[in-house]
Amino acid sequence: MDDFVRNTLFKWGLAEWVEKFKDEEINAQSLYYLDDREIDNLITKAGPRVIFKNNLKRLKGKQEHAEAADVVQEEQSSNQGPTVFFQQCEQEHEEAADVVQVLPSTSSKGKRKSDLQAESLKCSPAAKRRCDSDTKILSEVKSIMKQIKDDINDKEELGAFIKNKISDLEIDKRELVGVFGRSGAGKSSLINAIIDEKNLLPTGSISACTSVMIKVEANTRSLKYEAEIEFIKKEEWHDELWSLKTYKKGDDDYRDMVKKLSALYGEEWRDKSPKNLIEPKYFKNIPEFLASKRKSLSCDTAQELSQKLRIYTKGGPKQEDGYTAPQWFWPLVKSVTVRVPHNELLQHVTLVDLPGNGDRNKSRNEMWKQIVVDCSTVWIVAEITRAASEVEAWEILKSAHGLIGNGGQCQQIHFICTKSDPADDRVPKNKEAKEEVMNEFQELSEQFSDKGFKVFTVSADEFLKRKRVKEDDNEIPKLQDFLQNLNDCHSETVNYVNGAYGILSLIEGARCSKAGVGKADDVCKVLEKNMREQLDQVKRAVDEAMKDFEQCLTEGVKNSKTSEEKLKFFLDRDQEPSFFKTLEAVVWKYGIHQTKKGEQINLNTVLASCLTDSIDEEFRKTFPNDVKGGSFNGVISRFSLDTKSLIQKYQDVKLQLIFLQTEEDKIKAKLNKIILKGKKIIYNSLTETIEKNMKKCYEDARKISGTDALKKMRKTIETHVSSNRNMYEDAKKTMMKKMNILMTIICKELEETMDHSIKHSLKASALSESLPDVSEHLETVQQHYSEVKRSQEGEMTSQ
């Protein structure tokens, strides 16, 4: 059984028959050839059997007429207005719902949740057919490759090589979308509406005093709503308990810690020592915390899971909504991963509800940073009435620009204005809010490209109530479309089929090769020569980038006084009444703090700014976050062994050269991932080196108390910075060293992978006798390869 059959049965509401189909080894190919007798044996109950037969009939009809229907649909779409187009989409969804209307209803309105979701997504019929076609193709090709892998003898060198290549075809693509915004801005409601799960994440008047990260992704393992809870370490909580002694009553940090202690211990903590509060009796309901394990929850409904999660995500002894619990465990939680069944939007996408940075817990801060640098898209959420003036929202963008820009991989920034509820003047208000936000964004144009910046206006409540809304008024459908495109099931199919086509070409070419040893050697020599020339170009491009970086950083080191002036500007706030408390919080959190007003403070990035500012523009050109732009001025994307022209000249080894062609595509995709990961490490090393140097300074400043404590604390910081100006040069050297490591990895990976592939494809004919006959499979996959390529080229032409 394969993913296509499993997903199809789930979609048709026949999940209980999955095991039966699995036992009978029904795959995508055999599904289409089932006759009535075989269906009767598979599904023994009349009701589900009727549903299956009707759906299968429809599926076969769609497959036969898909191409013709696409053409007709495109003509209709181009000639008719959007209203008619959406009416056609709704009609198709209603027809599909008729097939499963005999199933029991699970909603108060008589519709199944999956039907409601289909209505809300409103994807075009042509796009839906293409996605279904891609799923079927991918499933069939995966089945073929699994069979080939099982048939290959991996005790021989070539067999082991081929098996590894088949294993490498499976790539778990996952896009992270980070959702930022102050408490109460409507982040949870927004996520619930977009994934069409009204009761999933807690919303409303619940006290939101948590620093828990919540990740929401698809459940591909079961039909349950599941959650996995990761706790901080017991030692970390022990340190937090002791830290209470360092706070002054009335400070923000003191109040935050009191909330945590009251949530977990009630009032009992007030007359207990930190040593007493770590006793096992307080954690008998969460033994996973003491055992350093993750806790798992599994429920049949979203609402049930939401209720169970409340004590791990938000809340305290006094809840405005009347909800009570003997203990609230969110102070001990590092992150929560929620898995939702039956959700196509989350197939390859994870939404992350992110709190602000500056938590005293180091592991939470590290996780926050890692998630932010891995986000390909960032959503900034603010209420529409205060979007342009929302301090915290803009502070997030300003403070995190390094992590989501050069130090990350963010390609899109979406500013989402929530609570755009129905009103007579909604349209002009939405337009006005968008213009104000765009004007505010212009001040950040040096740090971010406006190409990937968009503003949306939404009303989650209106959308979840199933009211008929226009997309221009309520843009949640546009955000759903964005996530659907981010999933990009087509590229997954193209990449897998492309790789499978190459591997089958290698097997068939090695098994039936008519080329003599001499000719194979000739081709090898040409390929090796081409590879050396291409590698030289890569090395030159990387060398040039390194020289440019070194020159920029040298200027940055010379301009270190600009960073110290920024530090002085921050320290000159000592006349502000609350500044001493702010500075205390900063040094206790190793230079990073978020105030209650939303101000994001990071002294490490302030000090590193002389270096990051000097290199930002050149770094952005060398390592664009959009990998299609091509790192190192496109030298990786241009890498080629010229196999296309060699195929014309050496027809006897055509299949082996086709394999090498697909290997080029794979190694370039792999290198793009390596470079994306490496460039984040390289850029962030500048700030990290400064942070390490400042660590002792912060620890010394913590010890200061008594008379003139603020003055002494300020003097400690200024003295440390002025006597440690070598930290800028150290940061420069560290970054250049990491650049050199990346260059070595790139060249080594390119050379070794392609050299290995050349030798196994053209010098392994003696080892090919035991390879299976894959001629029929090759023909099938070649047809699919041509089909997905045509579809891909059509997309590129239309863009």
N, C-alpha and C positions, 0 to 999 in steps of 0.2 A: 504493500500500500504506500502511496506517496502523498505529499502535501496537497496536491490538487484535489484528490478524492476526499481527503479528510476535510479540507476547507469547504468543499462543495456540499458535503453532507451537513456540516455545521450551518451553512448558509440556508439550506432547505429545511432546517429544523429537525434533522434526522440524526442528531448526535448519538443517540442510543444504539445506532446500527454501525457505528464506526468499527467496533471490535470485530463484528461479523465480516465486514468488507476486508478488514486487515487479515483475518484468518484465511480468507479465500484468495488473498493476494491480488485484489482488484486495484489496478493502477489507472492512470489517465488514459492510456491507450485502450485497455480492455473495457473501461467504463462505457465507451461509445459502442461497443459491440455486444453488450448484454441483451439477450432476448427475453421474452416474457417468462419462459420456463425458468431461466437462471435467476431472474428478478424475484419470482415467486419463492424460490429456494432461499434466496438471500434475506428477503423481508417477508416474514411469515404473517404479519398483521395487515389486514385489508386497508385500514386508514392510511398508515404511513406508505404502504405500497402504491396506492393511488397517487399520493403526493409525489413520490419518487418518479413514477412513470410519466406523469404530466411534466414535471420539471426536466426530465431527461429528454423528452420530446422537444421541449422548447430549446434546450441547450443544443441539440443536434441541428435544429432549424437555424438558430443564431450562427452556428459555425458555418453552415452551408452558404448563408446569404450575407455574411459579415462584410465582405469587401464591397459588394454592390450597395449594401445599406449605408456604408460609410460615405460613399460618393453622394448618394441621395441626401443624406443628412447634412453634409457639408454645404450642398447647394441650397437646401432649405434654410439652414442657419444663416447663410450669407445674405439671403433675400428677405428674411423676415425679422421683425423686431424682437427685442429681448423678452417681451411679455409672451408672445406666441411660443418662443423657444422654451421658456420655463413651463408653459402649459403642456407642451409635448413631453418634457421630462417627467412632469407630475403624472401624466397619463400612463407613461411606461411604468412608473413605480406602482401606480394603482393596479395595473394589469398584473404585475408581478405579485402584488399582495393577494390578488384573487386566488392564486395557486395555493397559498398557505392559510387562507382564512378559516379552514376547518380546524386549525390548531387552537388550543385554549388561549384566551387572552390573558396577558400579564400586565395590562395597564387599565386605568379607570376609563379610558376612552375607547377601549375595545380593540386597540391596535397593539401588535407585538412591538417590543422595543426596537428590534432590528429594522422593522418597516419604517418606524418614525425616524430612525437614524438615516435610512436611505432617502427619505423625503428631505431631511435637513441638509444633506450633503449636496443634492442637486447636481451631481456630476453629469456631463453630457453623455447621451447613449453611445456616441462614437467612442468617447474616451473609456467608457465602461466596457464596451466590447473589446477594445484594444487591451485593457488590463486583464480581462478574462482570457483573451487569447494568449497574452504573455504568461499568465499563470499556468495555462495548459501546456504551453511549449516548454516552460522551465521545468515543470513537473515531469514531463515525458523525457526530456534530455537528462534530468537527474537520475531517473530510473535506468536509463541506458548506461550511464556512467557508473552507477552502482553495480550493475551486472558485469560490466567490463572489469571493474576493480576486483570483484569476487573471482573472476576467471583468470586473472593475471597471476603468474608465479613470481612472487617477490623475492625468491631465493636467488634469482639471477639479477645481475646489475641493472640491465635495461628494464626488467619488470619492476624492480624496486623504484627506479627513477620514475616510471610511468605512474605507479601507484601514488607516489608523493605528489606528482603533478595533478592527479585527480583530486586528492585531498585538498590541495591548494585552491581548487575552484570555489570551495565554500568560504564565502566572506560574509561576516556578520556586519552589515552596514548599519550604523545607528547615528542619527542626527540629534544633537542636543539643542533644545530651545529653552533658554533661560528666561524666567518670568520674574521681573523685579517690580517693586513698588512698595509704598508705605503700607502699614497695616490699615485695613479698611478701604483700600482703593478698589477692591473688587477682583483681586487676582483669582481667588478660589472659584467665585461665581463665573468668571470668564472661562477658566479651564473646564468647569462642569458643562457650560453651554457649548463650548467648541467641540468637546468629545461626546456631547449629548448624553451626559450622565448627571441628571439634576441633583441627585442626592449623594454624590461621591465624596467630594471634599467638604468638610464642615465650613459653613458660611454664616453670615448674620452677625448677631450681637455677642457672639462668644468672645471672651477676653483673648486678645491675640498678643500674648507676651512671650512667644516662643522663638527660639533660634533654630528650629528644626527645618531641614531641607526636605521637601517632598517631591519625589520623582514619580511621574505617572507614565506608564508604558503599557504595551499590549501584553496580554497573557496568551502565550502561544502553547502553553502546556496543558491547560484545562479550561473548562467552562465556568470556573469559579472566579469570584472577585477575591484577589489575594493581596496581602501586604507583607513585606519583610522589613523588620525594624532593626536597625543597627544602633548599638549603644556606645557611649563613650567608655573609656576604660575605667575600672574601679579606682585606679591610682589618680586619674584625672579628676574624678569627683572628689576624692579625698583632698586634693590640692585646692579645689574650689571651696570646699568647706573651711579650710584653714585661711583662705584669702579674705573671709568675712572680717577677720580681725584687723585687716589693713584698711578697711573702709571707714569713712566717717558717716555717722548717721545723717541722713538727709541727702547724701550723694546719690547720683543716678545709679551707680554701680551697687551701692548698698541697697537701694530700693529694689533693683532687679534681683539681687541675691535673696532678699527677703521673700520676694514672690516665688522664687524657685523652692526655697526651704519650706514655705507655707504650703505650696502645692504638694510637695512630697511627704512632709512630716506633720502637716497641720500646725498646731501651736506647740507641739512637743519639743521642737528643735530649740526653743528659747532657753531651756535650762539644761541643755545637753552639750557635751564637748564634741568636736569633730571626730574624735576617736569613737565616742558612743554612737554617733550618727551613721557610722559605716558598718555597724553590726548587722549580721545576716537577717535578723528578724524584720528589719525594715524592707527587705527585698524578697520576702517569701513568695509574693505574687509575680515576681519577675526573676526567677532563678537564672534566666539567660544572662542577665546583667553580671551577676557574680561569676558565672562560668565563661564570660567573654564570648558568648554565642549570640547569634541573631534569633529574634523571635518571629515566628510565622503565624499569620492569621489567614483563615480561609472561610468565605461566606458565599451564600447563594445569591445575595442581592447587594447592590451598591449601598443601599441605606443601612443594611445590617453591618457592613464593613465600616462605614462611616461612623456609626455609633461606637463600635469597638475601638476605632482609632482615636477617638477624641482625647482619651487620657494620655495618649502618646504624642499628641501634636499641639494641643492648646488647652487653656483653661486653668482654673484654680479653685480654691474652696468656695468662693462666692461668684456664681455664674448668673449673668443677667437673664438668661433664658430658663433659669430654674433647674438646670441639669446639675446633679451632684455626683460625686464619686469619693470613696474613702481615701484614695490616693490618685495623684496625677503624676505620671512618669515622664512627661516631656523634658524635665530638666536633665534627664539621663540619656536622652535620645540624640544621636548624631544625625541620622537620616532615616527617612521612611520611603520605601519603594512600593508603590501601588500598581498592581497589574490588573488590567481591565480586559475581560473576554470580548470577542466579537467586535473589535474596533479597528477598522481598516486605516483610519487616520494615524494610528499609533504603531502601525506595522514595523516601520523603521525609524520612528521618531519617539524621543522621550521629552516630555515637558517637565521642567524643573522649577518648582515654586521656591524661589531663593529669598532668604532673609538678608538683611544688611550685613556687611562685613564688620569685623572688629570685635568678635566674640572673645571672651577671655580664654575660652577653651581652645588650645592650639590645634587639636585634631579637627575641630569643626572649621577653624579658619583655613587649614590646609585643604580640606575637602571643598570648601567654598571656592577657594582659588582654583583648584584643579577643574572643577565643574565649569567655572566661568571661562577659563582659557580654552575649554573644549567645546564651547557653544558656537554653533555655526550661525545661529540667529539669536538676537536678544529682543525681548518684548519689555518695554517700559510702560507700566500701567499707572494711570492717574485719572481721577475724576474729571469729567469734562468741564465742570464749573471752575476748576483751578489748574487745568493741565499746564498751561504756559508758565504759571507762577509756582508750580509745585516744586519746592526747594529740593526735597529728597530725591525726586525723579531725576532732576538735572545733576544733582550731586553724584548720583550713582554713575551717570554717564561720564562726568568729568573725572571722577576718581578711578574708574575702572577702564579708562580708555586704553591704557597700556595692555591690560589683560585681555581685552576683547579686540584690540587692534593688532599691532605688531607682535604683541606677546601672546596672542590667541589666534583664533581662526574664524572670527565673526565676519560674515558676508552681508548680513541684513540686520538693520535696526528698525524695529517697528514701535512707534509710540502709539499706545492704545488708550483712547479717551473713553472711559467707562461711564455707565449710568446716563447714557443719552436716551432717556425715556421719552415715550410718545408725548408730543405737545404740538400745538399749532405752528410754533416758530422753530421746530426742531431743525429743519433743513438749513435755514440761515445761521442758526447757532452752531451747527456742526461745521459749516463752512468757515465761520469765524474762528472757531477753536483750532481747526486745521491750519489756518493762516498764521495764527499766533504761535503755534508750536513750531511751524516751519521757520518763522522769523527768529525764534529763540535758538533754533538749531544752527542757524548761520554762524553764531558765535563759536560753535565747535567745529566749523568746517575744516579747520586745519588738522584736527585730530581724526575726523571721520569723513569719508566720502559721502556726499549727498545722494550719490547714485543708488545706494542701498537703503536709504532712509525713507520710510513711508509713515503716514499718519492714518489711523483708523478710528472711527467712532462706532461704539457698540452699546447695546443694552442686553445684558445677559438675561435679566428677568423676562423681558418681552419675548426673547427668542425661546426660552424654555417653556413659556406659556403657550407656544404653538400658534401665536398670532400671525396672520399674514403680514409680512413686512417687506418693504422694498430694500434691496441691497444697498442703495445709496443712503438710506436712513439708518440702517442697522447692518454693519459690515461683518458680522460674524461669518456669514457664508464665504466672504472673501478670504478670511483667515483660514477657514476650513479648506478652501481651494489651495491656499499656500501650503498647508501641511500635506495635502494630497500630492502636490508636486514635489515636496521635499522627500516624500517616500520614494518616489521615482522607481516604481517596480520595473519600468521598461529598461533602465540602465542595468539593473541587476540581471535581467534576462539576457540582454545583449552581451554583458561581460561573461556570464556563465557559458552561453552558447558559443561565443567566440573561442573561449578557452577549450571547450569540449571538442569543437571542430578541429582545433589544432592538434589536440592529443590523439584523436582518432586518425587524423591524417598521418601523424608520426607512426602509429601502430601499423596502419595499412601500408605506408611507404616502406617501413623497415621490413615488413613481412614479404612484400612483393617487389622489392627494389631490383631493377634490372641494371643499375649502374655498377660498373666495375670499381675496384678499389682505387684505381688511378683517377677516375673521374670524380669520385667522392673526395679524394685528396685535393684535387684542383679546386673544387668548390670550397672546401675548408680553408684553403690558403687565401682565397679571395675574401671570404667572410672574416677571417682573422685580421687581414689587412684593413678591411673596412672598420672593424671594431677598434683597432688601434688608433685609426684616424679620428673616429668619433670620440673615443676616450680622451684624446688630446684636446679636442674642442671643449669637452666638459671641464677638463682640468684648467684650461685657460680661462674659461668663463668664471669658474669658482675663484681662481687666483685674482682675477680682476676685481671681483666683489670684495675679497678680503683686503686688497689694497685700498679700495674705496672706504671700507669700514674703518680701517686703521687710521686713515687720514682724518675721517670725521671724528673718531673718538679722541685723537690727539688734540683736536681743536676743543672738544668737549672737556678734556682734562684741564686745558688752559683756562677755560671759562668756568671753572668750579666755583668762583666767587659768586656767580649768578645764583647757584643753588644755595649758597650760604646766606645770600641776601633774602631769598625766599624764606629760609629758616628764621632769619632775624625778624622778618615781617610777621611770622606766626608768633614768635616769642614776645614781640612788642605789644601783644594783646594783654600784657600783664596788668593793665589798668582795669580790665573787665572784671566785674565782681566774681564771676564763676570760673575765671580762667585757671585758678590753681587746681580746682577739681578736674577740669578738662585735662590739664597737663599731667596730673597724677594718673588719670585713666590712660593717657597716651603711653607713659613710660611703663605702666603695669602691663600693657598689651603690646609691648615691643614696638611702639611707634605707630600703631594702627588703632583708630577709635572712631566710632560713629556716635555723635551726640543725639540727644533726644529730639533736637530740632531737625535732624537729618543731615547735618554737616558731616562729610566724610573726611577724616584726617589721616594722612599717612606720611609721616616724616621721612620714611625711607625713600618713597618715590619723589619727595621734594628734593632730597639730597642727590638722588640719582638723575634728576631732571637735566642737569648740564650734559650728561652723557646721552640720555634717551632723546633729548631735543636735537642733539647734534647728528644723530644717526637715523631719526625717524623717516625722513623722506627717502633716503637711499635704501633703507631696510624695506620700506613698503614697495619700492620698485623691484628689488631683488627677490622678495618673498611675498608676492601678492596673496591675500587670503583666498581669492578665487583661483584655485589651482589651474583652471583652464587658461588663465593668463600666462602661466609658464614661469617657473622659478629660474633664476640666473639668466634672465632675458630670453627664456624659451629654449635654452640649449638642451634641456632634458626632453621636452616634447618633440624636438627635431631629431633626436637620436634615431638612427636607422642603419641597418646593415645592408640596405638596398636590395632586399630579398625580392622585391617586385620585379626588378629588371633581370635578376638572376634566374627567376622562374622561366622567363622567355628563352633564356640561353641554355638552361640545364633542365629540360623537361623530364629526364629520367629521375631526378630527385625533387620533382615539383611538390610532392606531398610533404617531404621533409622541410622544404623551404616554407611551405604554408604554416607548418608548426612553428618555425622560427619567427615567422611574421606575428603570429599570435603571442609568442613569448615576448616579443618587443613591446606589444601593448601591455602585457601583464607586468613586465619589469618597470615600465614607465609609471603605471598606476601605483605599483608598490613604492617606487622612489618618491612619488608625490606625497604619499602618506608619511614616509620616513622624513622627508624635508619639512612637512607641515609640523610634525612632532618636534623635530630638531630645532626648527627656527623659534619655537616657543621657549624651549630650554635656553637657547642662545640669548634671546632678547631679555628674558626675565632674569638671566644671570647677573645683569648689571645691577638691578635693584636688590637681588638676593645677596650679592657680595657686600653692598653697603649695609644691608640689614644685619649680616653676620658681624661686621665691624662695629656696628652701633649697639650690639647686644649688651656688652659690658657697661656701656654708658647708661643704658636704660636701667640695668640692675643696680648701678651705683646711685642713680637718681631716686630709685624707689626707697632707699634707706634714709633719705633726708626727711626730717620732720622738725617741728618746733619753730622757734622764732626765725623769721626771714627764710622760711622753707622754700617759698616760690623763687626768691632771688637766688638762693643757693642751687636750686634745681636747674634754673636757667643757666647759671654760670657753669655747672657741670656739663651740660649739653654743649654749650658754646666752646668750652675748653677742649672737650673731647674731639669735636669736629676740627677745630683749628690745628690741633696737634696730630691729627690722623689724616692729613690730606693725601697721604699715599694710598688711601682706600680707593680713590678715583682711578689711579694708575692700576691698582690691583683688579678693579672691576673690568677695566679695558683688557688687561692681559687674560683674565678668566674668559671673557667673551671670545677673544681671538683664538684661545686654545680650543674652545668648544666648536668654533667655526672650522678649525683645522680637523677636528675629529669627524665632523659631519662630512667634510670633503673626502676624507679617507673612506668613510662608510659608503658614500655614493659611488665612488670609483671602484671600490672593491666589490660591491654588490652587483654593479653593472658588468664588470669584467668576469667575475666568477659565475654568475648566473648564465650569461650568454655563452661563455666558453664551455660550461657544463652542457648546455643545451645543444651546442654545435657538435660536440664530440659524441653525445648519445644519439643524435639524430642521423649523423652521417658516417660515424665510425663504429656502429654497433650492429651491422648486418649479420655478423657471425653469431650474435646473441639473440637473433630474432626468430629462430625456428619454432620456439614454443609459444609465440604470441597467437592469440585467437583471431579468427577471421571476423573482421568488423566491417566488411564492405557494405552490408545492408544498413548497419547503424550509421556509417559514415554518410551514406546517401540521404538518410532521414535527417540527420543533424545538419548536413549541408543545405538542405531545403529550408530548414528552420533558420539557419544562419543567414541565408539570402533574404528570407522574409523579414527578420528583425532588422537587418541592415537597411532594407528598403524603407521600412517604417522610420528608422532613425534618420536617414537622409531626408525623408519627407518632412520630418519635424524641423530639421535644421534649415530647410528651404523656406518653411513657413514662418520662421522666427524673424 
